[in-house]
Amino acid sequence: MNVMSRSSLQLNIVPVLEIVSIKFEFEPSPTAKMMATDQTVHGVPPSLSAKVVGSFAYLTVRDRLPTILTKVIDTIHRNKNKFFEEYGEEGIQAEKQTIALLSKMRNELQTDKPVLALTDTLQDTEYWNQYLQKQQKLQGNEESVSWFKSPWLYVECYMYRRVQEALWLNPPISDYDVFNEGKTQSFFESQQAMMALCTYLEGVNKNMEDLSKNQLLEHFNKLLQVSLWGNKCDLSISAGQDNSQKTSPIDSLNSLQPFILVNDSNMVWSTLISAQRPGQSEKTTAVRVDIVLDNAGFELFTDLVLADFLVSSGLAHEVHFHGKSIPWFVSDVTANDFQWTIQQTMAANHKWMSKNGVQWKSHLKEGVWFYHDHRFWTQPHEFCDMATDAPDLYATLQGADLLLFKGDLNYRKLTGDRDWDYTVGFNTALRGFGPAPLCSLRTLKANVQVGLQPGQGEKLGSQDPDWMTSGKYAVIQFYSSKSEQKD
């Protein structure tokens, strides 16, 4: 297939639950394992980059990233009294020095300075610096690897890693999560929608044994779409808009249906059904679903509700959640966010919500649910590099019967964040990545999209110029090497 491009983008932390976590370790050696693919591969379009003036990548690097850094600096400054109360004068000094480092980075970004090597001693530091050297080699010189000239995916990931470096270099506030306030606020502003969702789930679970296969499919599709529209439901139904808002996210699904551009729900369902294979005994072998998480707050809650349904319905016997090992992209889920969300759900003043929280904690304790993190999720790689650069993680994902990748950043990494033509197949854009049958649940917030029908992208562009970046549209996009073989 000839692949063409489109063109020439503070709350107290609750006690920790016992969870399973992949050890965050430095393997393989970056000197031994480099990127599996070159940036300039024949037939593969270029990475999206801020060097294209006026593009979404350009506007993000020029406007949005400096704004995020300014908010991070403001958050740290507003908490200086907290740091003083906990750590005395040492906390104040750490606050000042962290802000100085972040302000320096913001200036480097805004003036398109070269990307710098990391200077901290975290376990992935050498790996990041090797990646920088690879970029410099590809570009031909150090000056060309700058904020506006480099791949957008790389510099955006690099910015969040530099935020972590600034904190790490300034103990005793090294472990401070600068994004925690926003994540907890998102959770509490969505209480009405969460309660409605838990009430719906209770009704489903109560009648589970009497459901026909078609009824089960109907509930599955609804909860898959609630998980898909996590952010959309949060914005439109949250109690923050109207305290009397009692509408369930379920009730919004029909009106959102026309905005799903690709809907492979039936293929996801078929994958789960075909995984119910009989084992050696009368029982079926355990079906495992892995969810690669995106945002904390309401979206994580919808993921937990979906996972609850998968287990209670028998569609899955194990659910493995994959989060981030450091605070990432403002609202991404960390281990602390995952634990905190379940604790808060248990403590909710709502019968079915608190019942769910107790059930979810039990799932973790009994080895039905697992939480993992891995350094690869907080690095700038396309996922087609995973088998080479993180073979341990790739092997872990191969143990799943179904992989659900949540959100926009995961989609960008699945497709390499490249300037693909709209009609290029999802399988082509994955470039060999496929440890197990996988599905992307993504609302569009970046200008990369594949797998559309001829003319579909152009029609959308004429009707709504911001269709790729507004979060208004979504995809449920599936790929399996098994289905390719059948074809």
Residue pairs with C-beta under 8 A, 6 or more apart in sequence:
1 424
1 425
1 428
2 43
3 43
3 44
3 45
3 420
3 421
3 424
3 428
4 45
4 421
5 45
5 46
5 418
5 419
5 420
5 421
6 45
6 419
6 420
6 421
6 422
7 52
7 419
8 52
9 48
9 55
9 56
9 57
9 58
9 59
9 60
9 152
9 446
9 447
9 448
9 469
10 79
10 82
10 180
10 181
11 180
11 181
11 184
13 336
13 340
14 339
14 340
14 343
14 344
15 343
16 336
16 339
17 339
17 342
17 343
17 361
17 364
17 365
18 364
18 365
19 335
19 338
19 339
19 364
19 370
19 371
20 367
20 370
20 371
20 372
21 335
21 371
21 372
21 373
22 372
22 373
22 374
22 392
22 393
22 396
24 123
24 325
24 373
24 374
24 375
25 123
25 375
26 123
26 124
26 126
26 127
26 375
27 392
28 389
28 391
30 126
30 127
30 129
30 130
30 131
31 130
33 388
33 389
34 130
34 134
34 388
34 389
35 131
35 134
35 381
35 385
35 388
35 389
36 384
36 385
36 387
36 388
36 389
37 44
37 382
37 384
37 385
37 431
38 138
39 46
39 47
39 135
39 138
39 151
40 46
40 138
44 416
44 418
44 431
45 418
45 419
45 420
45 421
46 418
46 419
47 151
47 152
47 153
47 154
47 416
47 417
47 418
47 419
48 55
48 56
48 57
48 151
48 152
48 153
48 417
48 418
48 419
48 446
48 447
48 448
49 55
49 57
49 148
49 149
49 150
49 151
49 152
50 57
50 58
50 60
50 61
50 62
50 147
50 148
50 149
50 152
50 155
51 58
51 148
51 149
52 58
55 447
56 446
56 447
56 468
56 469
57 152
57 447
58 148
60 152
60 156
61 109
61 147
61 148
61 152
61 155
61 156
62 110
62 148
65 109
65 156
65 159
66 106
66 109
66 110
68 159
68 330
69 102
69 105
69 106
69 109
69 159
69 163
70 106
72 102
72 163
72 178
72 179
73 99
73 102
73 103
73 106
75 178
75 181
76 95
76 98
76 99
76 102
76 173
76 176
76 178
77 95
77 99
79 95
79 176
80 91
80 92
80 95
83 91
83 92
83 94
83 95
83 173
84 91
84 92
85 91
86 172
87 94
87 172
87 173
90 172
91 172
91 173
93 170
94 170
94 171
94 172
94 173
95 170
95 173
97 169
97 170
98 166
98 167
98 169
98 170
98 173
101 165
101 166
101 169
101 170
102 163
102 166
105 159
105 162
105 163
105 166
107 113
108 116
108 147
109 147
109 159
112 146
112 147
112 148
112 149
113 146
113 147
114 142
114 143
114 145
114 146
115 132
115 135
115 145
115 146
115 147
115 150
115 155
115 158
117 128
117 129
117 132
118 125
118 128
118 129
118 161
118 162
118 165
119 125
119 165
119 169
120 164
120 165
120 168
120 169
121 168
122 164
122 165
122 168
123 375
124 375
124 378
124 379
127 375
127 379
128 158
128 161
128 379
131 154
131 379
131 380
131 381
132 145
135 145
135 150
135 154
136 142
136 144
136 145
139 145
139 149
139 150
144 150
147 155
151 380
151 417
152 417
153 380
153 382
153 412
153 413
153 417
154 380
156 329
157 378
157 379
157 380
158 380
160 326
160 327
160 328
160 329
160 378
161 326
161 378
163 178
163 327
164 326
164 327
167 173
167 174
167 175
167 176
167 178
168 174
177 327
177 334
177 336
178 327
179 327
179 330
179 331
180 327
182 330
182 331
183 296
183 297
183 331
183 337
184 340
185 297
186 234
186 295
186 296
186 297
186 298
186 331
187 296
187 297
187 298
187 301
187 341
187 344
189 234
189 238
189 239
189 240
190 234
190 237
190 238
190 239
190 240
190 297
190 298
190 301
191 239
191 348
192 237
192 238
192 239
192 243
192 245
192 246
193 233
193 234
193 237
193 238
193 239
193 247
193 248
193 249
193 298
194 298
194 301
194 345
194 348
194 353
195 348
195 350
195 352
195 353
196 237
196 246
196 247
196 248
196 249
196 250
197 226
197 248
197 249
197 250
197 301
197 302
197 305
198 305
198 350
198 352
198 353
198 355
198 356
199 248
199 352
200 248
200 250
201 223
201 305
201 308
201 309
201 352
201 356
202 352
202 355
204 211
204 219
204 309
204 312
205 308
205 309
205 312
208 312
208 313
211 219
216 313
216 315
217 269
219 309
219 313
220 269
220 272
220 309
220 313
220 315
221 265
221 269
222 250
222 253
223 302
223 305
223 306
223 309
224 265
224 268
224 306
224 441
224 476
225 253
225 256
225 260
225 265
225 476
226 233
226 249
226 250
226 253
226 302
226 305
226 306
227 299
227 302
227 303
227 305
227 306
227 404
227 406
227 441
228 260
228 441
228 442
228 443
228 474
228 476
229 249
229 252
229 253
229 256
229 443
229 474
230 294
230 295
230 298
230 299
230 300
230 301
230 302
230 303
230 406
231 295
231 298
231 299
231 443
231 471
232 252
232 256
232 443
232 471
232 474
233 249
233 252
233 298
233 302
234 297
234 298
234 299
236 252
237 245
237 247
237 248
237 249
237 252
238 245
238 298
239 245
249 302
256 474
259 472
259 473
259 474
260 473
260 474
260 475
260 476
261 444
261 449
261 452
261 456
261 460
261 473
261 474
261 475
262 451
262 452
262 475
262 476
262 477
263 475
263 476
264 439
264 476
264 477
264 478
265 476
267 439
267 478
267 480
267 483
268 402
268 439
268 476
268 478
271 401
271 402
271 437
271 478
271 480
272 287
272 289
272 310
272 315
272 316
272 401
272 402
273 315
275 287
275 401
275 402
276 284
276 287
276 314
276 315
277 284
277 285
278 284
278 285
279 285
286 317
286 318
287 315
287 316
287 317
287 318
287 401
288 316
288 317
288 318
288 319
288 320
288 399
288 400
288 401
288 402
289 307
289 310
289 315
289 316
289 318
289 319
289 320
289 400
289 401
289 402
289 403
289 404
290 319
290 320
290 321
290 322
290 397
290 400
290 402
290 403
290 404
290 436
291 303
291 306
291 307
291 319
291 320
291 321
291 322
291 404
291 406
292 322
292 377
292 403
292 404
292 405
292 406
292 410
293 300
293 303
293 321
293 322
293 323
293 324
293 332
293 333
293 338
293 406
294 332
294 333
294 406
294 407
294 408
294 409
294 410
295 331
295 332
295 333
295 406
295 407
296 331
296 332
296 333
296 334
296 337
296 341
297 331
299 406
299 407
300 333
300 337
300 338
300 341
301 341
301 345
303 321
303 406
304 341
304 342
304 345
304 356
304 360
305 356
307 316
307 319
307 321
307 369
308 356
308 359
308 360
308 363
309 315
310 316
310 319
311 317
311 319
311 363
311 368
311 369
316 401
316 402
317 368
318 367
318 368
318 369
318 370
319 363
319 368
319 369
319 370
320 369
320 370
320 371
320 372
320 400
321 333
321 338
321 369
321 370
321 371
321 372
322 372
322 373
322 374
322 377
323 332
323 333
323 334
323 335
323 337
323 338
323 371
323 372
323 373
323 377
324 332
324 333
324 334
324 373
324 377
324 378
325 334
325 335
325 373
325 374
325 375
325 377
325 378
326 334
326 378
327 334
328 334
328 377
328 378
329 409
332 409
334 373
335 371
335 373
338 371
342 357
342 360
342 361
342 364
343 357
344 357
345 353
345 354
345 356
345 357
345 360
346 354
346 357
346 358
346 360
346 361
347 354
347 357
348 354
348 357
360 369
362 368
363 369
364 370
364 371
372 396
374 390
374 392
374 393
374 396
375 390
376 386
376 389
376 390
376 393
379 389
381 389
381 390
381 413
382 413
382 414
382 415
382 416
382 417
382 431
382 433
383 413
383 414
383 430
383 433
384 416
384 430
384 431
384 432
384 433
386 393
386 394
386 397
386 433
386 435
387 394
387 432
387 433
387 435
394 435
395 435
397 403
397 435
397 436
398 435
398 436
399 436
400 435
400 436
401 436
401 437
402 436
402 437
402 438
402 439
403 435
403 436
403 437
403 438
403 439
404 438
404 439
404 441
405 411
405 414
405 438
405 439
405 440
405 441
405 442
406 441
406 442
407 441
407 442
407 443
408 442
408 443
408 444
408 445
408 446
410 440
410 442
411 440
411 442
411 446
411 448
411 475
412 446
412 448
414 429
414 430
414 433
414 438
414 440
415 426
415 429
415 430
415 448
415 450
416 429
416 431
417 446
417 448
418 429
418 448
419 448
420 429
420 448
420 449
420 450
421 450
422 449
422 450
422 452
422 456
422 457
422 458
423 450
423 451
423 452
423 453
423 454
423 457
424 450
424 451
425 450
425 451
426 440
426 450
426 451
426 477
426 478
426 479
427 434
427 479
427 484
428 450
429 450
429 451
430 479
434 479
434 480
434 481
436 480
437 478
437 479
437 480
437 482
437 483
438 478
438 479
438 480
439 476
439 477
439 478
439 479
440 475
440 476
440 477
441 474
441 475
441 476
442 474
442 475
442 477
443 471
443 472
443 473
443 474
444 467
444 468
444 469
444 470
444 471
444 472
444 473
444 474
444 475
445 469
445 470
445 471
446 468
446 469
447 468
447 469
448 468
449 457
449 468
449 475
451 475
451 477
460 467
460 473
461 467
464 470
464 472
466 472
467 473
